[in-house]
Amino acid sequence: MAYSESDLNFILDQLSGIPEISHKRMFGGIGFFHQDRMFGMIGGGIFRLKVDENNLADYKTRGMTPFTMGSKSKGLPYWEVPLDVLEDRTLLTEWAMKSIAVAHNSKK
């Protein structure tokens, strides 16, 4: 299993202050959605949030990396969330809200 139920429950608890969040199992991981727009994921046991030019610096300055699939060299727009952010509910909510904005502003 690419994630544990306890990890999923922890993340859901940390994001509980954001209304209209849902999740579903997909491709051996979990997708996190706000109003049917995917903004985050657990893949390979790592929680990632959606990134664009508006929040990319938050991740790069902390040395985080994008999610890649198999042999593809180009990363997907989901970047690993630093542990200190993941453990701080207020900070994680701020980062997640930025990613929700990214998801809503992205083309389908």
Backbone torsions as a table, in degrees:
resi	resn	phi	psi	omega
1	MET	NA	135.8	-175.7
2	ALA	-83.1	-2.1	178.6
3	TYR	-154.6	163.0	175.8
4	SER	-111.5	153.3	178.2
5	GLU	-61.4	-34.8	179.7
6	SER	-67.7	-36.8	175.5
7	ASP	-64.1	-44.5	178.6
8	LEU	-59.8	-48.0	-179.3
9	ASN	-62.8	-38.0	177.8
10	PHE	-61.8	-47.4	-178.5
11	ILE	-65.3	-42.7	177.7
12	LEU	-60.7	-39.8	177.4
13	ASP	-64.9	-43.3	180.0
14	GLN	-63.6	-31.2	-178.5
15	LEU	-95.3	6.9	-172.8
16	SER	-63.1	-17.1	178.3
17	GLY	-80.6	-5.3	-179.8
18	ILE	-101.5	119.4	-179.4
19	PRO	-71.9	159.4	172.6
20	GLU	63.3	34.4	175.8
21	ILE	-96.3	137.8	174.9
22	SER	-135.7	169.8	178.0
23	HIS	-146.0	156.5	173.4
24	LYS	-151.5	151.8	178.6
25	ARG	-75.0	136.0	179.1
26	MET	-157.8	132.8	174.9
27	PHE	51.5	40.1	178.8
28	GLY	79.0	5.4	179.0
29	GLY	-133.4	-155.8	-179.5
30	ILE	-133.6	135.4	171.6
31	GLY	-103.8	140.5	177.4
32	PHE	-110.7	133.3	-172.2
33	PHE	-128.9	148.4	169.9
34	HIS	-126.3	117.8	-177.2
35	GLN	49.1	48.6	177.5
36	ASP	66.6	13.6	175.5
37	ARG	-110.3	122.9	-177.2
38	MET	-74.0	127.0	-179.5
39	PHE	-123.4	-10.2	-178.3
40	GLY	-156.6	169.7	-178.5
41	MET	-160.5	154.4	165.0
42	ILE	-110.5	121.8	177.3
43	GLY	-142.4	132.0	-177.8
44	GLY	62.0	27.0	179.4
45	GLY	78.0	9.4	-177.1
46	ILE	-118.7	135.0	177.1
47	PHE	-87.0	130.1	-179.3
48	ARG	-131.6	152.4	175.9
49	LEU	-119.7	156.4	-178.7
50	LYS	-73.5	138.8	-173.0
51	VAL	-130.3	143.8	167.1
52	ASP	-140.2	-166.5	-175.9
53	GLU	-63.7	-17.8	-178.8
54	ASN	-78.8	-25.0	-179.2
55	ASN	-129.1	5.6	-178.3
56	LEU	-59.6	-38.5	-178.3
57	ALA	-61.1	-32.7	177.8
58	ASP	-56.1	-38.8	-176.3
59	TYR	-83.7	-43.8	-178.4
60	LYS	-63.0	-40.4	-178.8
61	THR	-66.4	-18.2	178.1
62	ARG	-102.0	5.9	176.0
63	GLY	75.2	20.9	-179.3
64	MET	-78.8	163.4	-176.2
65	THR	-128.1	156.8	178.2
66	PRO	-80.5	161.4	175.3
67	PHE	-76.5	132.3	175.2
68	THR	-123.4	151.1	179.0
69	MET	-112.2	120.8	174.9
70	GLY	54.9	-128.7	-175.0
71	SER	-89.8	1.4	179.0
72	LYS	-67.4	129.2	-178.3
73	SER	-83.3	-25.8	179.5
74	LYS	-81.9	127.7	179.1
75	GLY	-75.9	158.2	174.6
76	LEU	-86.5	165.5	-174.7
77	PRO	-78.6	32.6	176.7
78	TYR	-120.7	121.6	-175.1
79	TRP	-115.6	146.2	179.2
80	GLU	-58.6	137.1	178.0
81	VAL	-89.9	128.8	178.9
82	PRO	-60.3	146.5	-177.1
83	LEU	-57.6	-42.0	-178.6
84	ASP	-65.0	-31.1	176.6
85	VAL	-72.2	-44.2	-179.4
86	LEU	-59.5	-36.0	-177.0
87	GLU	-84.1	-12.0	-179.6
88	ASP	-105.0	103.5	-174.4
89	ARG	-55.6	-42.9	-178.9
90	THR	-65.4	-46.6	-180.0
91	LEU	-66.2	-42.7	178.3
92	LEU	-62.1	-39.1	177.4
93	THR	-60.8	-42.5	177.9
94	GLU	-61.6	-46.7	-179.9
95	TRP	-64.7	-41.8	-179.9
96	ALA	-64.8	-39.2	178.9
97	MET	-63.2	-37.5	175.0
98	LYS	-62.7	-41.8	179.9
99	SER	-70.0	-32.6	174.6
100	ILE	-63.9	-41.9	176.5
101	ALA	-61.9	-41.8	177.0
102	VAL	-58.9	-46.7	-178.3
103	ALA	-62.2	-40.6	-179.0
104	HIS	-73.9	-25.2	179.3
105	ASN	-90.3	-9.6	-179.3
106	SER	-76.4	152.2	173.2
107	LYS	-74.3	147.6	178.0
108	LYS	-71.8	NA	NA
